[in-house]
Amino acid sequence: MLYGLVELLYRGRTHPAMLLAGGLCFLLVGRLDEAVPGMPVLLQMVAGAALITAVELAVGLLWNGDGAIWNYSRCPLNFRGQICLQYTLLWVPLALAAILADDRFRRRVFGRPLPDYRWV
């Protein structure tokens, strides 16, 4: 829901598919430190941006073929208007927000300790 809110604030509109995509991205990015224990946060951020871009491409190819939800065709280095380098780079700090939020969520809900962040 938070990603949908970000879209509403940034673009003034969103789509139900983006709520699902945002939730899936949050889950995937949040699991990175469990999938690869000890992964530095900077690497998690880059891997998270790659995961978000992959989800965006999959959702785009399934539901956004006509560009009605979003259209990156005017952005340089885009692929079929579904993904582009500019937004992949934007997902890097968004991945950090997801990593930190997921860690705090797991602490509050499951009582897990916060990880010992290693940045590089």
SULTALIN-V367592 format. One record per pair of residues at least 6 apart in sequence whose C-alpha atoms are under 6 Angstrom apart, sorted by sequence separation. I is the first residue (numbers start at 1). J is the second residue. D is the distance in Angstrom with one decimal. If there is no record, write none. Layout:
<<I J D> <I J D>>
This chain:
<<8 14 5.9> <78 84 3.9> <106 112 5.9> <107 113 5.7> <7 14 5.8> <77 84 5.5> <73 81 3.9> <77 85 5.8> <72 81 4.2> <71 81 5.1> <72 82 5.9> <4 19 5.5> <1 19 5.7> <3 22 5.5> <29 48 5.1> <60 82 5.5> <57 82 5.8> <25 52 5.6> <53 88 6.0> <49 88 5.9> <49 91 4.8> <49 92 5.0> <46 92 5.8> <45 92 5.3> <48 95 5.3> <45 95 5.2> <45 96 5.6> <30 99 5.2> <26 98 5.9> <30 102 5.3> <42 119 5.6> <40 118 5.0> <41 119 4.7> <40 119 4.9> <40 120 5.1>>
